[in-house]
Amino acid sequence: MSRILYRSLLKRSLRIDAFRQRFSFSSASYTPPYLICGASKDSGTLVFTNLGNSEVVTSKKRVPSELLEASGTIGAAHGWVGTLKDGVLSLHDNLNPNASDSNPKQILLPPLLTLPDCQTEVVANVAMSSSSPEDDECVVAVKFSGPQLSLCRPAHDPNWTNIRVTDHSFFSSRVIFSKRDQMFTLLASGGHHTGSWDLHKHKDNPKLQKLNFQNLPAFTKIIANLIDSSYITEHLVESSAGITYLVKWYVHSTVDDDTRDVKTKGLVVFRLDQEGNAFYTNDIGDVNIFISKNEPFCLSASSYHDLEPNTVFLVDSDEFGFINLSESANTSNVSASLSFKAPYLIPPQKLNHGLYLGN
C-alpha cells in the first residue's frame, strides 16, 4: 500500500504525541523496532515504519516479491525471515531494514527429515537462540504443526536434530527461545503448562512446568468483557531481564458474503515466575511487548524514549495497532483497516550507520 495510506493508518492507530520527538536512543548502536509495511509499487523497494517516530520510510533495499506474498514466508526470528521450498528451509535478511541493500543474505539450512507420522510442510513458527544464524553458537528451531520440533546449529552441524513431541497439547504451539533458561519453550494449548527442550540433556526428556494461575478474581472480571471472542491465541515472550509473560490475545471474527472481518477484543497478560506461578497483571512497567509473525520480543520503553511503557504492539494479516494495558483492554488503537501479507515486527538491530531511519 501507498506511503500516504500507511502514514494515515499510523495517525489513526498510534498515539502520535508519544512519538513526535525526533528519534533518540539510550544507546546509539541499535535501531528502533520496525513494522514491515511491504514494497513500494514504484520501485519495489522495502517500505517500513520506524516505530520510534512513526515515520514511514521507503528504503533502497529491493525485496523479492515472494517474500511479501501471504504464503511466501513461514515466520521470522530476529529479523531473519524463513521460507520453505522443496523440503529446504532458508533464512533471509531481505526484510531487515538494517541489513545490506546491495548484498542480501540467504542462509540455506540442511534438508528437512520428516519423522514417522509427522509432517514438515505446515510450519507454526521459527525461533533462534541468537541474533544471527551465522553466529557460532546459534541454534535455529522450527516448530511444525503436529508433533515435530526440529533444531539445528547452522555454523556447526549439517543435520537437524528432530524431536517428537508426545504431548498433544503442544501440537499447535509456537516455539520461543528463553535466554534465561537457554532452552526452546512451547506453551500448551490452553496455557496450562509449558515444555522446554535443548540439544543436551533435555533433548529427549523435556522440562515440563505446570502453570498455577494467581490473582484470578481480577482476571475473571476482565475476561467477562471478552467472552464473545471467536478465538484466542496465546504467546510466550521473555524480557531482557529474564521475566516471562503469557499474553492471551482475544479476537472476534465474522464472515459476511465471503468477507472476513477480524477485530481484536482485548489482551490479558500474566507474569510468570520460575516456580510456575502466573500472576494476572495490567502493569508490566517500563516494558513493551511486540507480537507478530516474528518471534515475540520485549523492549524497555525507557531505552527508546518515544515508546510508551506498559504497551503491547500487535500485527497480523488483518490488524495493526497497540494496547496500553492500564486501559482495561481498550482496543481503540488497533485498526482492522489494512491487510499485511508480511505481518512482521522486527526487533532492534545493531546499527548500520549508513541506514536512513527517518526524521
Disulfide bonds with the S-S distance in Angstrom:
none
